[in-house]
Amino acid sequence: MDFDRYLAAKTQATLAEITLRVAHALDRHPLCRGIEFEIVKTPRSRKSNWTVTLQQVAPTALWEASEIVADIQDAYELAVAA
């Protein structure tokens, strides 16, 4: 069994699901609460097909917010609309 391929597989999620996951993850971190963001579809690449634009991020929260978003991007792929 090819475990590396299984572990590298991303879970399909809708735009609404990804938005909700990012919002909840940011709100759980004390420095990241209240950060405004937008999920943006991007052309499909080897790593991802979506990204997050963060707005009005305090300098003290930038690193944490970026790490949170990167972890979510590693786990989820934007589902293609049928």
C-alpha positions as CSV (number, residue, x, y, z in Angstrom):
1,M,0.0,0.0,0.0
2,D,1.3,3.4,-0.9
3,F,1.0,5.3,2.4
4,D,2.8,8.5,1.1
5,R,0.2,9.0,-1.6
6,Y,-2.6,8.4,0.9
7,L,-1.2,10.9,3.4
8,A,-0.6,13.5,0.7
9,A,-4.2,13.3,-0.5
10,K,-6.2,16.4,0.3
11,T,-9.9,16.4,1.4
12,Q,-12.3,17.9,-1.0
13,A,-14.3,20.9,0.4
14,T,-16.6,23.6,-0.9
15,L,-15.8,27.2,-0.7
16,A,-18.2,27.7,2.2
17,E,-16.6,24.8,4.1
18,I,-13.1,26.2,3.7
19,T,-14.3,29.6,4.7
20,L,-15.8,28.2,7.8
21,R,-12.7,26.2,8.7
22,V,-10.4,29.2,8.2
23,A,-12.7,31.5,10.3
24,H,-12.9,29.0,13.2
25,A,-9.2,28.3,13.1
26,L,-8.3,32.0,13.2
27,D,-10.8,32.8,15.9
28,R,-9.3,30.1,18.2
29,H,-6.0,31.9,18.3
30,P,-6.0,35.0,20.6
31,L,-3.8,37.1,18.3
32,C,-5.8,36.2,15.1
33,R,-9.3,36.9,16.3
34,G,-11.2,39.4,14.1
35,I,-8.9,39.1,11.1
36,E,-10.8,39.7,7.9
37,F,-10.0,37.3,5.1
38,E,-11.3,36.1,1.7
39,I,-10.9,32.8,0.0
40,V,-9.8,33.2,-3.6
41,K,-9.9,30.5,-6.2
42,T,-6.6,30.1,-8.1
43,P,-5.7,28.1,-11.2
44,R,-5.1,24.5,-10.2
45,S,-1.4,23.9,-9.4
46,R,0.5,21.0,-8.0
47,K,0.0,22.3,-4.4
48,S,-3.4,24.0,-4.3
49,N,-6.3,25.6,-6.2
50,W,-7.2,28.2,-3.6
51,T,-5.6,30.8,-1.4
52,V,-6.5,33.2,1.4
53,T,-6.1,37.0,1.4
54,L,-5.7,38.3,4.9
55,Q,-6.7,41.9,5.6
56,Q,-5.9,44.2,8.5
57,V,-3.6,41.8,10.2
58,A,-1.6,43.1,13.2
59,P,2.1,42.6,12.8
60,T,2.2,40.4,15.9
61,A,-0.4,38.1,14.4
62,L,0.9,37.8,10.8
63,W,3.1,34.7,11.5
64,E,0.4,32.8,13.4
65,A,-2.3,33.6,10.8
66,S,0.0,32.5,7.9
67,E,0.8,29.2,9.7
68,I,-2.9,28.5,10.4
69,V,-3.8,29.2,6.7
70,A,-0.9,27.0,5.5
71,D,-2.0,24.1,7.6
72,I,-5.5,24.3,6.2
73,Q,-4.2,24.6,2.7
74,D,-2.2,21.4,3.2
75,A,-5.3,19.6,4.2
76,Y,-8.1,20.8,1.9
77,E,-8.6,21.2,-1.8
78,L,-11.4,23.3,-3.3
79,A,-14.0,20.9,-4.7
80,V,-14.8,21.4,-8.4
81,A,-18.4,22.6,-8.9
82,A,-20.4,20.0,-10.8
